[in-house]
Amino acid sequence: MSMVSEGIETKEQVKAMEEMGVEYIQGFYFSRPVPEDSFPEFLMKNNKGYKQ
């Protein structure tokens, strides 16, 4: 089962989630919310594996 951990705001929280084997982590630690129309540009700047 895949799991998403939300609300991550600190490096310590990221480390704890990784140690527990959580595959997907999101929260303000990585980014504030991004408007939908700005999202593709955000991905291109911040995700080396993203292809439009």
CHARMM-style PDB file with segment names, atoms N, HN, CA, C and O in Angstrom:
ATOM      1  N   MET     1       0.845  -1.165   0.000  1.00  0.00      PROA
ATOM      2  CA  MET     1       0.000   0.000   0.000  1.00  0.00      PROA
ATOM      3  C   MET     1       0.895   1.234   0.000  1.00  0.00      PROA
ATOM      4  O   MET     1       1.851   1.309   0.773  1.00  0.00      PROA
ATOM      5  N   SER     2       0.597   2.185  -0.847  1.00  0.00      PROA
ATOM      6  HN  SER     2      -0.179   2.125  -1.475  1.00  0.00      PROA
ATOM      7  CA  SER     2       1.320   3.458  -0.861  1.00  0.00      PROA
ATOM      8  C   SER     2       0.668   4.415   0.120  1.00  0.00      PROA
ATOM      9  O   SER     2      -0.539   4.362   0.357  1.00  0.00      PROA
ATOM     10  N   MET     3       1.481   5.286   0.683  1.00  0.00      PROA
ATOM     11  HN  MET     3       2.462   5.330   0.491  1.00  0.00      PROA
ATOM     12  CA  MET     3       0.985   6.218   1.685  1.00  0.00      PROA
ATOM     13  C   MET     3       1.534   7.609   1.410  1.00  0.00      PROA
ATOM     14  O   MET     3       2.689   7.755   1.009  1.00  0.00      PROA
ATOM     15  N   VAL     4       0.708   8.635   1.625  1.00  0.00      PROA
ATOM     16  HN  VAL     4      -0.230   8.516   1.950  1.00  0.00      PROA
ATOM     17  CA  VAL     4       1.130  10.028   1.504  1.00  0.00      PROA
ATOM     18  C   VAL     4       1.083  10.646   2.887  1.00  0.00      PROA
ATOM     19  O   VAL     4       0.064  10.580   3.575  1.00  0.00      PROA
ATOM     20  N   SER     5       2.190  11.246   3.287  1.00  0.00      PROA
ATOM     21  HN  SER     5       3.017  11.300   2.728  1.00  0.00      PROA
ATOM     22  CA  SER     5       2.224  11.963   4.556  1.00  0.00      PROA
ATOM     23  C   SER     5       2.108  13.454   4.245  1.00  0.00      PROA
ATOM     24  O   SER     5       2.910  14.004   3.490  1.00  0.00      PROA
ATOM     25  N   GLU     6       1.112  14.096   4.830  1.00  0.00      PROA
ATOM     26  HN  GLU     6       0.460  13.649   5.443  1.00  0.00      PROA
ATOM     27  CA  GLU     6       0.859  15.517   4.577  1.00  0.00      PROA
ATOM     28  C   GLU     6       1.243  16.345   5.797  1.00  0.00      PROA
ATOM     29  O   GLU     6       1.360  15.823   6.906  1.00  0.00      PROA
ATOM     30  N   GLY     7       1.437  17.633   5.579  1.00  0.00      PROA
ATOM     31  HN  GLY     7       1.342  18.058   4.678  1.00  0.00      PROA
ATOM     32  CA  GLY     7       1.678  18.551   6.680  1.00  0.00      PROA
ATOM     33  C   GLY     7       3.120  18.568   7.164  1.00  0.00      PROA
ATOM     34  O   GLY     7       3.390  18.994   8.287  1.00  0.00      PROA
ATOM     35  N   ILE     8       4.041  18.115   6.338  1.00  0.00      PROA
ATOM     36  HN  ILE     8       3.821  17.769   5.426  1.00  0.00      PROA
ATOM     37  CA  ILE     8       5.447  18.066   6.730  1.00  0.00      PROA
ATOM     38  C   ILE     8       6.052  19.465   6.621  1.00  0.00      PROA
ATOM     39  O   ILE     8       5.997  20.095   5.565  1.00  0.00      PROA
ATOM     40  N   GLU     9       6.629  19.942   7.726  1.00  0.00      PROA
ATOM     41  HN  GLU     9       6.673  19.430   8.584  1.00  0.00      PROA
ATOM     42  CA  GLU     9       7.159  21.311   7.765  1.00  0.00      PROA
ATOM     43  C   GLU     9       8.625  21.406   8.178  1.00  0.00      PROA
ATOM     44  O   GLU     9       9.217  22.481   8.078  1.00  0.00      PROA
ATOM     45  N   THR    10       9.228  20.301   8.642  1.00  0.00      PROA
ATOM     46  HN  THR    10       8.748  19.428   8.724  1.00  0.00      PROA
ATOM     47  CA  THR    10      10.622  20.367   9.107  1.00  0.00      PROA
ATOM     48  C   THR    10      11.441  19.212   8.535  1.00  0.00      PROA
ATOM     49  O   THR    10      10.899  18.186   8.124  1.00  0.00      PROA
ATOM     50  N   LYS    11      12.756  19.406   8.519  1.00  0.00      PROA
ATOM     51  HN  LYS    11      13.196  20.240   8.853  1.00  0.00      PROA
ATOM     52  CA  LYS    11      13.674  18.365   8.063  1.00  0.00      PROA
ATOM     53  C   LYS    11      13.551  17.117   8.939  1.00  0.00      PROA
ATOM     54  O   LYS    11      13.649  15.995   8.444  1.00  0.00      PROA
ATOM     55  N   GLU    12      13.341  17.314  10.218  1.00  0.00      PROA
ATOM     56  HN  GLU    12      13.262  18.226  10.620  1.00  0.00      PROA
ATOM     57  CA  GLU    12      13.190  16.195  11.145  1.00  0.00      PROA
ATOM     58  C   GLU    12      11.957  15.360  10.813  1.00  0.00      PROA
ATOM     59  O   GLU    12      11.994  14.133  10.905  1.00  0.00      PROA
ATOM     60  N   GLN    13      10.872  16.017  10.431  1.00  0.00      PROA
ATOM     61  HN  GLN    13      10.841  17.014  10.356  1.00  0.00      PROA
ATOM     62  CA  GLN    13       9.661  15.296  10.044  1.00  0.00      PROA
ATOM     63  C   GLN    13       9.893  14.495   8.761  1.00  0.00      PROA
ATOM     64  O   GLN    13       9.423  13.363   8.642  1.00  0.00      PROA
ATOM     65  N   VAL    14      10.611  15.076   7.808  1.00  0.00      PROA
ATOM     66  HN  VAL    14      10.993  15.995   7.904  1.00  0.00      PROA
ATOM     67  CA  VAL    14      10.935  14.357   6.572  1.00  0.00      PROA
ATOM     68  C   VAL    14      11.724  13.098   6.909  1.00  0.00      PROA
ATOM     69  O   VAL    14      11.409  12.010   6.427  1.00  0.00      PROA
ATOM     70  N   LYS    15      12.747  13.253   7.735  1.00  0.00      PROA
ATOM     71  HN  LYS    15      13.003  14.137   8.126  1.00  0.00      PROA
ATOM     72  CA  LYS    15      13.582  12.117   8.113  1.00  0.00      PROA
ATOM     73  C   LYS    15      12.752  11.024   8.792  1.00  0.00      PROA
ATOM     74  O   LYS    15      12.925   9.842   8.494  1.00  0.00      PROA
ATOM     75  N   ALA    16      11.867  11.407   9.689  1.00  0.00      PROA
ATOM     76  HN  ALA    16      11.727  12.367   9.931  1.00  0.00      PROA
ATOM     77  CA  ALA    16      11.025  10.427  10.393  1.00  0.00      PROA
ATOM     78  C   ALA    16      10.133   9.677   9.407  1.00  0.00      PROA
ATOM     79  O   ALA    16       9.979   8.460   9.520  1.00  0.00      PROA
ATOM     80  N   MET    17       9.550  10.377   8.453  1.00  0.00      PROA
ATOM     81  HN  MET    17       9.675  11.365   8.362  1.00  0.00      PROA
ATOM     82  CA  MET    17       8.688   9.723   7.462  1.00  0.00      PROA
ATOM     83  C   MET    17       9.497   8.759   6.602  1.00  0.00      PROA
ATOM     84  O   MET    17       9.048   7.648   6.320  1.00  0.00      PROA
ATOM     85  N   GLU    18      10.691   9.183   6.182  1.00  0.00      PROA
ATOM     86  HN  GLU    18      11.056  10.085   6.411  1.00  0.00      PROA
ATOM     87  CA  GLU    18      11.545   8.312   5.377  1.00  0.00      PROA
ATOM     88  C   GLU    18      11.936   7.062   6.165  1.00  0.00      PROA
ATOM     89  O   GLU    18      11.954   5.963   5.610  1.00  0.00      PROA
ATOM     90  N   GLU    19      12.244   7.219   7.437  1.00  0.00      PROA
ATOM     91  HN  GLU    19      12.229   8.111   7.887  1.00  0.00      PROA
ATOM     92  CA  GLU    19      12.613   6.080   8.281  1.00  0.00      PROA
ATOM     93  C   GLU    19      11.458   5.098   8.460  1.00  0.00      PROA
ATOM     94  O   GLU    19      11.678   3.902   8.649  1.00  0.00      PROA
ATOM     95  N   MET    20      10.227   5.607   8.400  1.00  0.00      PROA
ATOM     96  HN  MET    20      10.049   6.579   8.247  1.00  0.00      PROA
ATOM     97  CA  MET    20       9.049   4.744   8.515  1.00  0.00      PROA
ATOM     98  C   MET    20       8.638   4.137   7.177  1.00  0.00      PROA
ATOM     99  O   MET    20       7.691   3.353   7.109  1.00  0.00      PROA
ATOM    100  N   GLY    21       9.352   4.499   6.119  1.00  0.00      PROA
ATOM    101  HN  GLY    21      10.122   5.136   6.175  1.00  0.00      PROA
ATOM    102  CA  GLY    21       9.067   3.930   4.809  1.00  0.00      PROA
ATOM    103  C   GLY    21       7.957   4.612   4.042  1.00  0.00      PROA
ATOM    104  O   GLY    21       7.430   4.040   3.088  1.00  0.00      PROA
ATOM    105  N   VAL    22       7.586   5.831   4.438  1.00  0.00      PROA
ATOM    106  HN  VAL    22       8.014   6.296   5.213  1.00  0.00      PROA
ATOM    107  CA  VAL    22       6.546   6.567   3.721  1.00  0.00      PROA
ATOM    108  C   VAL    22       7.121   6.989   2.366  1.00  0.00      PROA
ATOM    109  O   VAL    22       8.174   7.624   2.301  1.00  0.00      PROA
ATOM    110  N   GLU    23       6.419   6.627   1.284  1.00  0.00      PROA
ATOM    111  HN  GLU    23       5.564   6.111   1.337  1.00  0.00      PROA
ATOM    112  CA  GLU    23       6.922   6.878  -0.068  1.00  0.00      PROA
ATOM    113  C   GLU    23       6.703   8.307  -0.551  1.00  0.00      PROA
ATOM    114  O   GLU    23       7.539   8.856  -1.267  1.00  0.00      PROA
ATOM    115  N   TYR    24       5.596   8.904  -0.167  1.00  0.00      PROA
ATOM    116  HN  TYR    24       4.917   8.457   0.415  1.00  0.00      PROA
ATOM    117  CA  TYR    24       5.230  10.225  -0.684  1.00  0.00      PROA
ATOM    118  C   TYR    24       5.050  11.179   0.477  1.00  0.00      PROA
ATOM    119  O   TYR    24       4.312  10.898   1.421  1.00  0.00      PROA
ATOM    120  N   ILE    25       5.734  12.316   0.398  1.00  0.00      PROA
ATOM    121  HN  ILE    25       6.334  12.545  -0.369  1.00  0.00      PROA
ATOM    122  CA  ILE    25       5.726  13.292   1.483  1.00  0.00      PROA
ATOM    123  C   ILE    25       5.422  14.657   0.886  1.00  0.00      PROA
ATOM    124  O   ILE    25       6.018  15.047  -0.119  1.00  0.00      PROA
ATOM    125  N   GLN    26       4.493  15.386   1.504  1.00  0.00      PROA
ATOM    126  HN  GLN    26       4.009  15.069   2.320  1.00  0.00      PROA
ATOM    127  CA  GLN    26       4.200  16.731   1.026  1.00  0.00      PROA
ATOM    128  C   GLN    26       3.993  17.659   2.202  1.00  0.00      PROA
ATOM    129  O   GLN    26       3.647  17.236   3.305  1.00  0.00      PROA
ATOM    130  N   GLY    27       4.214  18.933   1.937  1.00  0.00      PROA
ATOM    131  HN  GLY    27       4.495  19.276   1.040  1.00  0.00      PROA
ATOM    132  CA  GLY    27       4.011  19.927   2.980  1.00  0.00      PROA
ATOM    133  C   GLY    27       4.806  21.197   2.700  1.00  0.00      PROA
ATOM    134  O   GLY    27       5.528  21.286   1.707  1.00  0.00      PROA
ATOM    135  N   PHE    28       4.666  22.165   3.581  1.00  0.00      PROA
ATOM    136  HN  PHE    28       4.079  22.092   4.388  1.00  0.00      PROA
ATOM    137  CA  PHE    28       5.329  23.453   3.420  1.00  0.00      PROA
ATOM    138  C   PHE    28       6.849  23.334   3.434  1.00  0.00      PROA
ATOM    139  O   PHE    28       7.540  24.239   2.966  1.00  0.00      PROA
ATOM    140  N   TYR    29       7.384  22.230   3.963  1.00  0.00      PROA
ATOM    141  HN  TYR    29       6.823  21.494   4.343  1.00  0.00      PROA
ATOM    142  CA  TYR    29       8.842  22.036   3.932  1.00  0.00      PROA
ATOM    143  C   TYR    29       9.338  22.083   2.485  1.00  0.00      PROA
ATOM    144  O   TYR    29      10.427  22.590   2.215  1.00  0.00      PROA
ATOM    145  N   PHE    30       8.543  21.559   1.564  1.00  0.00      PROA
ATOM    146  HN  PHE    30       7.658  21.148   1.784  1.00  0.00      PROA
ATOM    147  CA  PHE    30       8.925  21.498   0.160  1.00  0.00      PROA
ATOM    148  C   PHE    30       8.436  22.703  -0.632  1.00  0.00      PROA
ATOM    149  O   PHE    30       9.159  23.209  -1.491  1.00  0.00      PROA
ATOM    150  N   SER    31       7.225  23.170  -0.359  1.00  0.00      PROA
ATOM    151  HN  SER    31       6.638  22.759   0.338  1.00  0.00      PROA
ATOM    152  CA  SER    31       6.666  24.290  -1.121  1.00  0.00      PROA
ATOM    153  C   SER    31       5.354  24.746  -0.494  1.00  0.00      PROA
ATOM    154  O   SER    31       4.606  23.951   0.074  1.00  0.00      PROA
ATOM    155  N   ARG    32       5.100  26.017  -0.608  1.00  0.00      PROA
ATOM    156  HN  ARG    32       5.707  26.664  -1.069  1.00  0.00      PROA
ATOM    157  CA  ARG    32       3.774  26.552  -0.313  1.00  0.00      PROA
ATOM    158  C   ARG    32       2.854  26.125  -1.453  1.00  0.00      PROA
ATOM    159  O   ARG    32       3.350  25.707  -2.499  1.00  0.00      PROA
ATOM    160  N   PRO    33       1.536  26.214  -1.292  1.00  0.00      PROA
ATOM    161  CA  PRO    33       0.625  25.879  -2.387  1.00  0.00      PROA
ATOM    162  C   PRO    33       0.936  26.701  -3.646  1.00  0.00      PROA
ATOM    163  O   PRO    33       1.290  27.877  -3.560  1.00  0.00      PROA
ATOM    164  N   VAL    34       0.797  26.067  -4.803  1.00  0.00      PROA
ATOM    165  HN  VAL    34       0.509  25.112  -4.872  1.00  0.00      PROA
ATOM    166  CA  VAL    34       1.095  26.694  -6.086  1.00  0.00      PROA
ATOM    167  C   VAL    34      -0.192  26.759  -6.899  1.00  0.00      PROA
ATOM    168  O   VAL    34      -0.895  25.754  -7.008  1.00  0.00      PROA
ATOM    169  N   PRO    35      -0.519  27.920  -7.476  1.00  0.00      PROA
ATOM    170  CA  PRO    35      -1.723  28.006  -8.309  1.00  0.00      PROA
ATOM    171  C   PRO    35      -1.658  27.018  -9.488  1.00  0.00      PROA
ATOM    172  O   PRO    35      -0.585  26.758 -10.033  1.00  0.00      PROA
ATOM    173  N   GLU    36      -2.798  26.488  -9.859  1.00  0.00      PROA
ATOM    174  HN  GLU    36      -3.669  26.699  -9.416  1.00  0.00      PROA
ATOM    175  CA  GLU    36      -2.863  25.470 -10.904  1.00  0.00      PROA
ATOM    176  C   GLU    36      -2.170  25.909 -12.193  1.00  0.00      PROA
ATOM    177  O   GLU    36      -1.435  25.126 -12.795  1.00  0.00      PROA
ATOM    178  N   ASP    37      -2.394  27.148 -12.620  1.00  0.00      PROA
ATOM    179  HN  ASP    37      -2.991  27.784 -12.131  1.00  0.00      PROA
ATOM    180  CA  ASP    37      -1.806  27.592 -13.886  1.00  0.00      PROA
ATOM    181  C   ASP    37      -0.288  27.779 -13.800  1.00  0.00      PROA
ATOM    182  O   ASP    37       0.375  27.846 -14.835  1.00  0.00      PROA
ATOM    183  N   SER    38       0.267  27.863 -12.609  1.00  0.00      PROA
ATOM    184  HN  SER    38      -0.272  27.809 -11.768  1.00  0.00      PROA
ATOM    185  CA  SER    38       1.712  27.996 -12.426  1.00  0.00      PROA
ATOM    186  C   SER    38       2.398  26.657 -12.163  1.00  0.00      PROA
ATOM    187  O   SER    38       3.627  26.588 -12.123  1.00  0.00      PROA
ATOM    188  N   PHE    39       1.616  25.599 -11.985  1.00  0.00      PROA
ATOM    189  HN  PHE    39       0.618  25.655 -12.017  1.00  0.00      PROA
ATOM    190  CA  PHE    39       2.177  24.313 -11.580  1.00  0.00      PROA
ATOM    191  C   PHE    39       3.151  23.696 -12.592  1.00  0.00      PROA
ATOM    192  O   PHE    39       4.213  23.226 -12.185  1.00  0.00      PROA
ATOM    193  N   PRO    40       2.830  23.677 -13.908  1.00  0.00      PROA
ATOM    194  CA  PRO    40       3.802  23.102 -14.854  1.00  0.00      PROA
ATOM    195  C   PRO    40       5.165  23.814 -14.798  1.00  0.00      PROA
ATOM    196  O   PRO    40       6.207  23.159 -14.828  1.00  0.00      PROA
ATOM    197  N   GLU    41       5.156  25.139 -14.717  1.00  0.00      PROA
ATOM    198  HN  GLU    41       4.309  25.671 -14.692  1.00  0.00      PROA
ATOM    199  CA  GLU    41       6.413  25.889 -14.618  1.00  0.00      PROA
ATOM    200  C   GLU    41       7.149  25.546 -13.318  1.00  0.00      PROA
ATOM    201  O   GLU    41       8.370  25.389 -13.312  1.00  0.00      PROA
ATOM    202  N   PHE    42       6.402  25.431 -12.225  1.00  0.00      PROA
ATOM    203  HN  PHE    42       5.410  25.558 -12.229  1.00  0.00      PROA
ATOM    204  CA  PHE    42       6.990  25.054 -10.938  1.00  0.00      PROA
ATOM    205  C   PHE    42       7.681  23.697 -11.047  1.00  0.00      PROA
ATOM    206  O   PHE    42       8.805  23.532 -10.572  1.00  0.00      PROA
ATOM    207  N   LEU    43       7.014  22.723 -11.673  1.00  0.00      PROA
ATOM    208  HN  LEU    43       6.101  22.856 -12.059  1.00  0.00      PROA
ATOM    209  CA  LEU    43       7.605  21.395 -11.832  1.00  0.00      PROA
ATOM    210  C   LEU    43       8.870  21.435 -12.679  1.00  0.00      PROA
ATOM    211  O   LEU    43       9.866  20.797 -12.338  1.00  0.00      PROA
ATOM    212  N   MET    44       8.837  22.172 -13.769  1.00  0.00      PROA
ATOM    213  HN  MET    44       8.027  22.690 -14.046  1.00  0.00      PROA
ATOM    214  CA  MET    44      10.015  22.244 -14.634  1.00  0.00      PROA
ATOM    215  C   MET    44      11.218  22.830 -13.903  1.00  0.00      PROA
ATOM    216  O   MET    44      12.352  22.416 -14.144  1.00  0.00      PROA
ATOM    217  N   LYS    45      10.985  23.774 -13.027  1.00  0.00      PROA
ATOM    218  HN  LYS    45      10.064  24.110 -12.831  1.00  0.00      PROA
ATOM    219  CA  LYS    45      12.069  24.403 -12.275  1.00  0.00      PROA
ATOM    220  C   LYS    45      12.563  23.532 -11.131  1.00  0.00      PROA
ATOM    221  O   LYS    45      13.736  23.604 -10.765  1.00  0.00      PROA
ATOM    222  N   ASN    46      11.679  22.700 -10.554  1.00  0.00      PROA
ATOM    223  HN  ASN    46      10.726  22.642 -10.851  1.00  0.00      PROA
ATOM    224  CA  ASN    46      11.993  22.013  -9.309  1.00  0.00      PROA
ATOM    225  C   ASN    46      12.051  20.491  -9.373  1.00  0.00      PROA
ATOM    226  O   ASN    46      12.355  19.849  -8.368  1.00  0.00      PROA
ATOM    227  N   ASN    47      11.769  19.905 -10.518  1.00  0.00      PROA
ATOM    228  HN  ASN    47      11.522  20.427 -11.335  1.00  0.00      PROA
ATOM    229  CA  ASN    47      11.732  18.444 -10.627  1.00  0.00      PROA
ATOM    230  C   ASN    47      12.473  18.027 -11.881  1.00  0.00      PROA
ATOM    231  O   ASN    47      11.943  18.145 -12.985  1.00  0.00      PROA
ATOM    232  N   LYS    48      13.675  17.548 -11.725  1.00  0.00      PROA
ATOM    233  HN  LYS    48      14.106  17.452 -10.827  1.00  0.00      PROA
ATOM    234  CA  LYS    48      14.507  17.193 -12.868  1.00  0.00      PROA
ATOM    235  C   LYS    48      13.889  16.116 -13.752  1.00  0.00      PROA
ATOM    236  O   LYS    48      14.198  16.051 -14.941  1.00  0.00      PROA
ATOM    237  N   GLY    49      13.021  15.270 -13.196  1.00  0.00      PROA
ATOM    238  HN  GLY    49      12.770  15.323 -12.230  1.00  0.00      PROA
ATOM    239  CA  GLY    49      12.427  14.185 -13.961  1.00  0.00      PROA
ATOM    240  C   GLY    49      11.139  14.553 -14.665  1.00  0.00      PROA
ATOM    241  O   GLY    49      10.567  13.722 -15.371  1.00  0.00      PROA
ATOM    242  N   TYR    50      10.661  15.790 -14.490  1.00  0.00      PROA
ATOM    243  HN  TYR    50      11.125  16.465 -13.917  1.00  0.00      PROA
ATOM    244  CA  TYR    50       9.376  16.190 -15.079  1.00  0.00      PROA
ATOM    245  C   TYR    50       9.528  16.462 -16.570  1.00  0.00      PROA
ATOM    246  O   TYR    50      10.465  17.139 -16.995  1.00  0.00      PROA
ATOM    247  N   LYS    51       8.597  15.928 -17.365  1.00  0.00      PROA
ATOM    248  HN  LYS    51       7.836  15.378 -17.020  1.00  0.00      PROA
ATOM    249  CA  LYS    51       8.555  16.209 -18.800  1.00  0.00      PROA
ATOM    250  C   LYS    51       7.144  16.620 -19.146  1.00  0.00      PROA
ATOM    251  O   LYS    51       6.192  15.914 -18.813  1.00  0.00      PROA
ATOM    252  N   GLN    52       6.996  17.745 -19.804  1.00  0.00      PROA
ATOM    253  HN  GLN    52       7.770  18.318 -20.074  1.00  0.00      PROA
ATOM    254  CA  GLN    52       5.670  18.259 -20.149  1.00  0.00      PROA
ATOM    255  C   GLN    52       5.173  17.612 -21.407  1.00  0.00      PROA
ATOM    256  OT1 GLN    52       4.071  17.915 -21.863  1.00  0.00      PROA
TER     257      GLN     52
END
